[in-house]
Amino acid sequence: MDVPLWFALLAVGYLGIKLFRPPLWLICVLLLGGYLLADSLLASVIDTAVK
């Protein structure tokens, strides 16, 4: 079964917010930090480490 990545991330994010109830500021910091990290020089290092 092939599930699109965006759908899997959406489901995990929804369940994480519903079950763990993190504060809104923490969600915003994690999303912004991930966005900024993906555009940095460390993105290639993280990509090779994950693969």
C-alpha positions as CSV (number, residue, x, y, z in Angstrom):
1,M,0.0,0.0,0.0
2,D,1.5,3.3,-1.0
3,V,0.6,6.3,1.2
4,P,1.6,9.8,0.1
5,L,4.2,11.4,2.4
6,W,2.0,14.5,2.9
7,F,-0.9,12.3,4.1
8,A,1.3,10.3,6.5
9,L,2.8,13.6,8.0
10,L,-0.7,15.1,8.3
11,A,-2.0,12.0,10.2
12,V,1.0,11.8,12.5
13,G,0.8,15.6,13.2
14,Y,-2.9,15.5,13.9
15,L,-2.6,12.5,16.3
16,G,0.4,14.1,18.0
17,I,-1.4,17.3,18.6
18,K,-4.6,15.6,19.8
19,L,-2.8,13.1,22.1
20,F,0.1,15.0,23.6
21,R,-1.4,18.5,23.6
22,P,1.9,20.5,23.1
23,P,1.7,24.3,23.5
24,L,1.1,26.3,20.4
25,W,4.4,28.1,20.7
26,L,6.3,24.8,20.6
27,I,4.6,23.7,17.5
28,C,5.4,27.0,15.8
29,V,9.1,26.8,16.9
30,L,9.5,23.3,15.6
31,L,7.8,24.1,12.2
32,L,9.8,27.2,11.7
33,G,13.1,25.5,12.9
34,G,12.6,22.7,10.5
35,Y,11.8,25.0,7.6
36,L,14.9,27.1,8.3
37,L,17.1,24.0,8.8
38,A,16.0,22.6,5.5
39,D,17.3,25.7,3.7
40,S,20.6,25.7,5.6
41,L,24.0,24.2,4.9
42,L,23.3,21.4,7.3
43,A,20.5,20.1,5.1
44,S,22.9,18.1,3.0
45,V,24.6,16.6,6.1
46,I,21.2,15.6,7.5
47,D,20.1,14.2,4.2
48,T,23.2,11.9,3.9
49,A,22.9,10.9,7.6
50,V,19.2,9.9,7.2
51,K,19.9,7.9,4.0
